[in-house]
Amino acid sequence: MIPPGKVWLVGAGPGAADLLTLRAARLLAEAEVVLHDALVDEAVLALAPQARRVAVGKRACRPSTAQRFINKQIVDAARAHGTVVRLKGGDPMLFGRAEEEIEALEAAGIPWEVVPGVTAASAAAAVLGRSLTRRGTARSVSFITASVGEGEAPNHAWIEAARGTDTVAVYMGARQLPALAAALVAAGKPAATPLATVANASLPQQRIWRGTLGSATEAVLEAGVPVMVLIGAPAQGRLEQAPGGAEPSAMEHAA
């Protein structure tokens, strides 16, 4: 019997291909199969021209591949190929369902390894030019998501975490942003707390919106693009803002 290959769960980072780690780029160049998330940028996928690409992305409010089927596809790929990359947006171990895939691989007796990536909160902070942990004003950070999977019971523990920390990084929260902001205000977070959204962080088409928890309903959100929400001092703008909290020029913060 031919032994199974190895699966590498690789962080694709926030978008820009040159933010990949050297190890991630090397593995993409060696991979026989790449199973990738929906929002991985084409420039990243181009680093694996020799590989068979399999799109297995999960998209909110859109047709998505069920996680159990993704697990099966990864296992099947490893049984047929030597080097398999499971390419996941951001960092695999932060809201990436990596542990479910690892459990499936272990149950099948397939070796695996995780390659960390730049997470979206770090990329958004870099775009804004504001530290997530500025000395004297932000001593704590919470990484949260209010999203729940199909069949999962809503969990409101994120409200307590967000209320009790100086900086809040919200993943997969764009669709629920007005409700999320209202819930935080109702829980005691001041309506004047700065809030910023960064869409397509690190890419040429990145966009920034700045406002407050109280004005979150005015946020300009584009469908079908990754959006990171930062709440707290790091969301405070350096530049003079246009009426309504919109950035006068989002591209002024482009790398």
N, C-alpha and C positions, 0 to 999 in steps of 0.2 A: 504493500500500500504506500502510495506517495504521501509523505508527511505534508500537513497543511502549511501554507505560507504564514507570513506574519502581517498583522494589521497594525498600522500606525494611525492613531487618532491625532490628526494634525490641526493646530490652530491656524486658520487663514488670516487672522488679524481683522482689523476694522474695514479693510477694503483695498488700500494701496498695496500693490505687489511688493514694493521695496520695503514694506514693514514686516514682511515674513522673516522668520529666523533663518539662518544659514542652513540649519538642519532640515527645516521644512522645505526649502527650495531644493536641497539635494534629494530628498525623498520623492518630491514631485517629479524630478528628472529621472528617477529610477523606477517609478511606479508602473505596474502593468495595468492596474485598474485604479481609478479615482472615483469614489462615491462622494458627491459634494452637495452641500447645502444650496438652496435656491438663490441666496443673495451673494454668493461668492463671486467676486468680480472676474470678468473674462480675462483680464490681464494676469490674474493669479492662475487660472486654469491653463493659460497659454504656456506656463512653465512645465506642463506635462504633455507635450505634443505627441509623445509615443503611447500614451495611456488611453485605454478605453474609458470614456467618461460616463458616469451614471448619475443622473440628477435625482436626489432623494430628499429634496428640501421640504421643510414644513412651513407653510405660509398661513398666517392668520386670515380667517374668513375666505380662504381660497382652497381649491382642491389640493390635498397634501398626501404624501406617502405616510401610511400608518407606521408607527414606531416598530411594531412587531415585524412588519414586512421589511423595514430598513435593516433590522437586526438579522433577518434571514438572508437578505442580499449580501450583507457584509460577510457572514459565515460562508455562504456559497462561493463568494469571490475568493476567500482565503483558501478554500478547498481546491480551487482550480488554478490559483496563481501564487507566485512566490512573494511578491511585494504588493500589498494593498494599502492604499491611503484612504482613510475616511476623513475628508476635508470639511472642517466645521468652522463656521464664522466666529471671529473673535478668539476666545480661549475655550478649548473643549470642556474644561472643568467648571465653567461658570454659566449656568443656565443652558447647557449644551446637551443634556441627556446622555452624556458620555458614559456615566456609570451603568445605565441600562444596556448600552452596547457592550461594555466591558463584561458585564454579567453573562450576556449571550455568548461572547467569545470564550469565556472561561468554561461555560457549560459544554461548549463544543470542543474544548481542548485545544484552542487556537491561541498562540502567543500574541501579545499585544504590547504596545508602548504608546505613551502620550507625549506629544510634542506641544508645549505651551505656545500660546499666541498672545498678541497684544489685545487686551480686552477693550470693548467699546467705550467704557467709562474713561479709561486712560486716553484714548484717542480724542474723545470729546473735550476733555480737560486741556489737551495739547492744542486743539483748535481754538479754544477760548483764551488760552494763555493764562489760565488760572489753576492753581494747585487744588487738588481735592482735599489736601490737608494743610492749608496755610497756617503757619505758626501764629498762635494767639486767637484765631477765629474759627478754625476747623480742626478739632482734635479727634474727630471720629467720622467714619464713613460707613454707610450701609448700602449694600448692593441688593436691590429688591426687584421683584416682578409681581404684578397683580394678576398676571395671566394664569389660567388654570387649564389643564388639558381636558379633553372630552372624558366625562365620567368622574372627574375629580371634584371633590367638595371644595367650595370657596374657603380660602384660609385668610383671615384678616390679621394674622400676626404681623404682616408687613407694615400695618399702620403704626403699631407700637415701635417697631424698629425705626421707621422713618421719623416718627415724632421725637425719638430720643437721641438722634444723631445730628451732627452739625451739617454734614453733607449727605445728600441722598442721590444715588444713581439708580435710575429706573430703567430697567430693560423691558423691551416689548410692551411699553406702556403708552405708545402714541394713541392708539385707538381708544383707550380708556382715560386719556389725560384729563378731560374736564371732570369726570367722576372721581378720579384719583385725587385731583387737587381739592375738590369739594370735601372729600372724606378727610383729608389732612387738615383742612381748615376747621372742620367740625370737631376734629380730635384735639384741637388746640394749637396747631401750627399757625402763626400769624399770616394773614392774607397777603401782607406786604413782603413775605419771604421771596427772594429772587428765584426765578425759574428760567431755565434756558433749554431749548431743544436744538440738537445738532443732527441734521440729516446727512447721510453719506459722508460721515467724518473721514477725513484723509484723502478723499477723492476730489478731482477738480470741480465736480458739481455739488460740493458740500454747501449746505445752507444752514444759517443760524437764525433762530428767533429768540428774543429775550423779553421777559415780562416778569410777572409775579404769580404766585399761586392764585391770587384773586382775579388775574386777567388771563388765566390759562385757556379759557374758552376762545380767546382771540388768536391762539397759536396757529401759525401757518404750517400745516402738516400735509405732506405729499403721500399719496397712496403708493404702496409698492416699493418703498425705499426704507432702509434701516434708519431708525430714529432713536437717538439716545436723549434721555431727559435728565438734567441735573438740577437739583433743588438745593438752595443754600448759598453761602457766600461765593463759591466758585462760579455761580451763574450770574453774578453781578458783572455788568459790562464795564469795560474801560473806555469805550468810545461814547460820544454823545449819541443818544438813541433817537430814532425817528418816532413820530407820534404812533401810539398803539403798541410800542415795545418792539417794533421790527428793527432789525439791523439796517442801518443806512446802506451798508455794502457788506454782504456776507463774505465776499471774496477778499476783503481786506485782511481776513484772518487765515487765508489759505496758506499752506506751507509753500 
